[in-house]
Amino acid sequence: MSGVEPKRVSEALRDAARMFEQTSDSARLDAELIMAYQLGVSRSQMLLTRMDAACPEGFLDNCKRRMAQEPVAYILGEQEFFGLPFKVGPGVLIPRSDSEVLVETALDLVGEIGSVLDLGTGSGALLLAFLANRPGWSGVGVDQSSEALQYASQNAERLGQANCSKWLRFDWRKSDLAELAASFDLILCNPPYVETDAALARDVKDYEPASALFAGADGLDDYRILIPRIRELMRDGAVAIFEIGATQADAVGTLAKEHGFSPEIRKDLANRPRAVVLR
């Protein structure tokens, strides 16, 4: 792509997609999302009505950011999750569609009124998506990162969930779960579960927070901390739902059984083990 921006959106998209092919498996989509963001319209509106418009200022700069492997969600400042827009940026894990199975499972298993704890809340995606579909519930999101909690709080305001959610800084690697001094009907948790030496794409490894990704040589360190103590936070009849890596079902299930739980595995849309339900 030359240093002079093409005159038309269609031309700029073509050139950007060719450039992104060097580093992205979704080159055309990346280009379209960035362009729609620059135009201030939805992607579908852009494709239908703006292809002959002048390429907006700033598009080339954001293309350079993507060529440096910065995640598209960070460039846009937003990521959709469970049909809702979540503000994201450096310092917070980008919510993935794979994690939606935790929300779907929770909605399938719990009643209309209760309280929920989200351990490692990040952007607040799990908690806020659940609360948006269970207006009778209240929730607490905890995270060791003050940056992440700022995003979560902003997302709660944007999504109209500020009155039924609160946010606490808490690091389960350094503090006892009993310090939370509460019990819940539902616990959601997407802990770090990536092996320390795992090969990750640059847009993950170089940009997203390592503290939200890595969990020891086998990726199980945080399950070993949480599962033996999680019962302290569960009311009678409560359910805890943990996200797991696609190859971790057996290991996490065995750990759960060792601590008196009956684990149930739920799969994501790609039919991979993605969540373990503990009762």
Salt bridges, closest charged atoms under 4 A:
GLU11 OE2 - ARG8 NE 3.79
ASP15 OD1 - ARG14 NE 3.20
ASP30 OD2 - ARG66 NE 3.07
GLU32 OE2 - ARG28 NE 2.78
GLU32 OE1 - ARG43 NE 2.67
ASP52 OD1 - ARG8 NH1 2.82
GLU70 OE2 - ARG65 NH2 2.71
GLU78 OE1 - ARG158 NH2 2.89
ASP98 OD1 - ARG272 NH2 3.15
ASP98 OD2 - ARG274 NH2 3.77
ASP108 OD2 - ARG266 NH2 3.39
GLU112 OE2 - ARG134 NE 3.95
ASP176 OD1 - ARG229 NH2 3.06
ASP185 OD2 - ARG235 NH1 2.93
ASP203 OD2 - ARG66 NH1 3.62
ASP206 OD2 - ARG202 NE 3.02
GLU208 OE2 - ARG96 NH2 2.63
ASP218 OD2 - ARG224 NH2 2.45
ASP221 OD1 - ARG224 NH1 3.36
ASP222 OD2 - ARG173 NH2 2.64
GLU232 OE2 - ARG229 NE 2.20
GLU264 OE2 - ARG266 NE 2.70
GLU264 OE1 - ARG279 NH2 3.46
ASP268 OD2 - ARG272 NE 3.17
ASP268 OD2 - ARG274 NE 3.06
